[in-house]
């Protein structure tokens, strides 16, 4: 015996609208909490770092390095992966760690000097130093995708 539930239906002409919430009704019942956004908005933004990792001077040095091309390969030395590191101190000392494709590279004597000259000419650099290293050895995996694309390796 399955009995269906029975519902009672009542028809009405209209329904009263519920009362609207008013700010005056809530006064005195809530305590105002500290406004954290006010402190956040009053802070001044930090200036972009000029020196150091991710600073404007380091970015300018990287852009200068991207203007130096390997004479045998039509790709700049930065995208080629020959630059292992660019460090900049607050007093404008720039140290570039780099390698060459091989120790017997025809520009082994002139390339580090060109890098040092180019980095030293970047505004804000007081002293430039180039450290030529052979470990880790350069290999094509150090190239950026842009360089690989330029050389038809992608």
Secondary structure as the mmCIF struct_conf table of DSSP 4:
data_model
#
loop_
_struct_conf.conf_type_id
_struct_conf.id
_struct_conf.beg_label_comp_id
_struct_conf.beg_label_asym_id
_struct_conf.beg_label_seq_id
_struct_conf.end_label_comp_id
_struct_conf.end_label_asym_id
_struct_conf.end_label_seq_id
HELX_LH_PP_P HELX_LH_PP_P1 UNK A 3 UNK A 5
BEND BEND1 UNK A 13 UNK A 13
HELX_LH_PP_P HELX_LH_PP_P2 UNK A 16 UNK A 21
HELX_RH_AL_P HELX_RH_AL_P1 UNK A 23 UNK A 26
TURN_TY1_P TURN_TY1_P1 UNK A 27 UNK A 29
BEND BEND2 UNK A 30 UNK A 30
HELX_LH_PP_P HELX_LH_PP_P3 UNK A 31 UNK A 34
HELX_RH_AL_P HELX_RH_AL_P2 UNK A 36 UNK A 42
BEND BEND3 UNK A 43 UNK A 43
HELX_LH_PP_P HELX_LH_PP_P4 UNK A 44 UNK A 49
BEND BEND4 UNK A 50 UNK A 52
TURN_TY1_P TURN_TY1_P2 UNK A 53 UNK A 54
HELX_RH_AL_P HELX_RH_AL_P3 UNK A 56 UNK A 65
TURN_TY1_P TURN_TY1_P3 UNK A 66 UNK A 67
STRN STRN1 UNK A 69 UNK A 69
BEND BEND5 UNK A 71 UNK A 75
STRN STRN2 UNK A 76 UNK A 76
TURN_TY1_P TURN_TY1_P4 UNK A 77 UNK A 81
STRN STRN3 UNK A 83 UNK A 88
TURN_TY1_P TURN_TY1_P5 UNK A 90 UNK A 91
BEND BEND6 UNK A 92 UNK A 92
STRN STRN4 UNK A 93 UNK A 98
BEND BEND7 UNK A 101 UNK A 101
TURN_TY1_P TURN_TY1_P6 UNK A 103 UNK A 104
TURN_TY1_P TURN_TY1_P7 UNK A 106 UNK A 110
HELX_RH_AL_P HELX_RH_AL_P4 UNK A 111 UNK A 120
TURN_TY1_P TURN_TY1_P8 UNK A 121 UNK A 121
BEND BEND8 UNK A 122 UNK A 122
TURN_TY1_P TURN_TY1_P9 UNK A 123 UNK A 124
BEND BEND9 UNK A 126 UNK A 126
STRN STRN5 UNK A 127 UNK A 132
BEND BEND10 UNK A 135 UNK A 136
HELX_LH_PP_P HELX_LH_PP_P5 UNK A 137 UNK A 138
HELX_RH_3T_P HELX_RH_3T_P1 UNK A 140 UNK A 142
BEND BEND11 UNK A 143 UNK A 143
HELX_RH_AL_P HELX_RH_AL_P5 UNK A 145 UNK A 150
TURN_TY1_P TURN_TY1_P10 UNK A 151 UNK A 152
#
